[in-house]
Structures are given as structure tokens and as C-alpha cells.
């Protein structure tokens, strides 16, 4: 237990630096109030050298529109945070997982993540239409050579384009994961499936399934992007611009686990009948008319 206790002591010490208030809430679990313009309550839990931070976003729509908006807006969230749907269906939470390596690294990662928890920042980022821009050569030079950084990891990465690499995940039938930079840092992503935007039932079922999966999957967050007439559904992990090799190893391992656990089920939900059965089992409406009727 000595290592765990030392790790917990480090986590508590760093959380105390970042919090206006902090109190224990169980073994290796703390309730914190962080201040960044507003007071934001966060629960921090230490598990297997990972520190999970979670809170409840306040500025959210309700119902299926919220779930779709959550998935569409993931790419714009700051600090590598993610939105997750509790398996009980009680609502969306905002979360992040940080691998704890040392005190300096943990302090830097918590400060980076807190931008995503800040309510006013969250509203601006989540509801905004601006997407992350690709890095410029000057930005890339300032944050180091991506190829050299990836070479230090245990994964075989292949350069595909300027500032973009691919890597084969540890998951059967998985497409190569993409590694790229944007102005927020490094993004590791893998595609699960695609469907047409007008396939509303499958669209909603995928949003519910993937956001629920995020409540138990470590590091990864679900996202969807427009690809022509289709929507591409997948997972991504976001890290700061200059992570250490161990963080990259964890990111790619997390993508591998997420793909193995979710790819087959996600593709099954492309079938409308299957999607309807899934939503019915989750006690969720399968059309917006029902939702609007409830609101009225």
C-alpha cells in the first residue's frame, strides 16, 4: 500500500494547490471547489495511478437534442475533457482522466483540464461553431517534433502527412488510428462507423451508446464529425502539446480497448430496428415529436 499512499498524498497535495476548498469523500476521493471566475464543484477520484475529475455541466439542453449536441461538440471541448452519460440515464457529466506520473506533471495536467470544467468557458466552447485549427509550422516547431516524440513510445507509428501520423491499434479489424496536432495539443482518434445524418434513430442510439461507454472507458471521449453526407462516429484521446511517452502509450492503449469494446455494438446500431430496441431498453424516445410533446 505504500506506493498507493504516496500517490494519494501527491494527488491530494496538487488538488489542494488548485482548489479553493477540498475535503475527503471516501478512500482516495475528494470533493473540490475550483475557482476560475466562478466556483465549480469537482469530484476527484484516484484509481490505479489515474486521477479522475468529474463534474456536472449546468448549461445543457435536455433530451435527445442534448445527446446529439454533446457528441457533435466534443471536438471543441478544452483541456481534453469529455462528456459522459451515466448508465442509469441520470444525465451528462463532464470528466477527464489524468495519468499520475509526478507532482509537476499532475499540476500541469490539472490546470490544463480545468479550462474544460469552467462553466463560462464550457458554454463558449461547447456551443460555439469554431473547430480546432491545424497547427502552423511555427506552432509545431515551438512544441517539438511529433515524429521524435512518437519514436520514444512503444508503438510503431507511420508518418502520413505533415504533422500527421497513423498507428495500428491492438484491436482486431480496427482501422489505423490517426495522430495529429491542433492548437490545443495532440489528438489520437479512431473511427468506429458511419451513418447518414437523416438516419435519426441510429444517430440517437449511437449518441446514447457512445456517451454511456465514456462513463466507464478511461481517457477516451466519443465524438462525431461530418464527412460529406455522412456522420463519422469514433473515439479520441486528447493530450497537451508535449506529453511524455508514457502518456502516449496510455492514450493508444485506451483507444485499443475502446475499439474492442464498442466497435461491433456501434455498427449493430446502424440497423434501425436494432437501434429502436436499444433505445426502448434504455427507456428513451425514438423521435423528436415525442420529446417535444413532453416538453409542452
ABEGO torsion letter per residue (X at the ends): XAAAAAAAAAAAAAAAAABABBBBAEBGBBBBBBBBGBBBBBBBBBBGGBBBBBBBBABBBBEAAAAAAAAAAAAABBGGBBBBBBAAGAEBBBBBBBBBABAAAAAAAAAAAAAAABAAAAAAAAABABBBBBBBAAAAAAAEBAAAAAAABABBBBBABBGBBBBBBBBBGBBBBBBBBBAAEBBBBBBABBBBAABAAAAAAAAAAAAAAAAABBGBBBBBBBBEABBBBBBBBBBBABBBAAAAAAAAAAAAAAAAAAAAAAAAAABAAAAAAAAAAAGBBABAAAAAAAAX
